[in-house]
Amino acid sequence: MPKLTLNAEKDVIEKAKRIANERGTSVSAMFSQFVTGMGSSRRRDRKPAPITRRLRGLAKASADRTDRELFEEAVLAEGRR
């Protein structure tokens, strides 16, 4: 596999290593996943994340409302708790 060298601020590198460690992966694997995800130009071409696949179908939403409207409603409901 070819090698790629990236430059970043020390704190960014430390954060990337910490996140990778918490997720049980490597910085290289995270970078690859990020680039692969960004490479999909159309939404339907993207492979859903594992959590999305597990949760699919658990909630039903009206097709006449946008994602933003649903999100705003959820945020307001959470604020009322």
Buried (B, 14 or more C-beta within 10 A) or exposed (E): EEEEEEEEEEEEEEEBEEEBEEEEEEBEEBBBEEEEEEEEEEEEEBEEEEEEEEEEEEEEEEEEEEEEEEEEEEEEEEEEE
